[in-house]
Structures are given as C-alpha cells and as structure tokens.
Amino acid sequence: MSDDNLVILIPIVAILMPLVLVPTVIVLRQRARRREWEYRERMKAMEMGLPVPGSEVWAARVAIALGAVMPVGVFTIAWIASLTTTVDEVWIAAAIVGVVGVIQGSRLAKQAITGTRPNGRDRDGLDLTQNHAKPKFDPDAYEAIVRHG
C-alpha cells in the first residue's frame, strides 16, 4: 500500500468509526435498560403475588402443540407407515393418540383461559368452590390519591 492511499484511508476510517460505534453503544445501552426494566417488573410481580409477566404464553403454546400439532404429526406418521407396511392397525393407534391429544390440549387451553387448575384452585392457590371474602387483588398494591384535610 502506498503512502498516498494510506493518507486517504486514515481520515475515512476516522470518520466512519463514530458512525459505527455510536449507534452500537446506544443500542447496547437500550438493551441493558430494557433488561433492567423487565427484571424490575418480574420482581415487583413476584412481591405482589401476581403471575410473572410472560409466563402465561407457554401454557397456550403447549395447548396448541398438544391439541393441534401433535394429532397432525401422528396422522402424518401413520400415513407414511401405511405406505411402507401392510399393517392397518397403525390407523387405530394414530386415532387413539390423536383423540387423547385433542382432549388434553382442550383441557390445557381451558386452564390457560380461565386460570384454573385441575384441582379446582386458581393460580394463587385459592379454592374456587368456596366463596372467599378476601379480594383477589391487594388494595395496597395500587397507588391511591391521598386526601388531605
């Protein structure tokens, strides 16, 4: 590399470095702030006895996987097996597994929607068959306007 090219290259690199470094630093700081906010949100929810944000999604995904994806996969495998073998009992096994998958997926979807457990309790452990006088929310957890006077 000649000295003329080096003389031109050094100022170009000096100009381009801030164009790359400044946005990178800004993005990294914003990601760190977002992680801190999510951490504080999770800790506050745990202190208040509320479900942790983001944990509700997994129940719905499991319900969809069991109720829809698994039966489709089972029948696909049964179809491939019926093409390669002469045994017809494959369809009986696929039907049984598919029906059980749909039933269990429906039960999980109901639990995810209503927030109940199979033992008749809600997410907080309260028995839903009894009438509780205590409200499900903590009134002290919400800010209120203080009356002066």
C-alpha positions, 0 to 999 in steps of 0.5 A: 500500500502506498503512502498516498492511499494510506493518507486517504484511508486514515481520515475515512476510517476516522470518520466512519468509526463514530458512525459505527460505534455510536449507534452500537453503544446506544443500542447496547445501552437500550438493551441493558435498560430494557433488561433492567426494566423487565427484571424490575417488573418480574420482581415487583410481580413476584412481591405482589403475588401476581403471575410473572409477566410472560409466563402465561404464553407457554401454557397456550403454546403447549395447548396448541402443540398438544391439541393441534400439532401433535394429532397432525404429526401422528396422522402424518406418521401413520400415513407414511407407515401405511405406505411402507407396511401392510399393517392397518392397525397403525390407523387405530393407534394414530386415532387413539393418540390423536383423540387423547391429544385433542382432549388434553390440549382442550383441557390445557387451553381451558386452564390457560383461559380461565386460570384454573387448575385441575384441582379446582384452585386458581393460580394463587392457590385459592379454592374456587368452590368456596366463596372467599371474602378476601379480594383477589387483588391487594388494595395496597398494591395500587397507588391511591390519591391521598386526601388531605384535610 
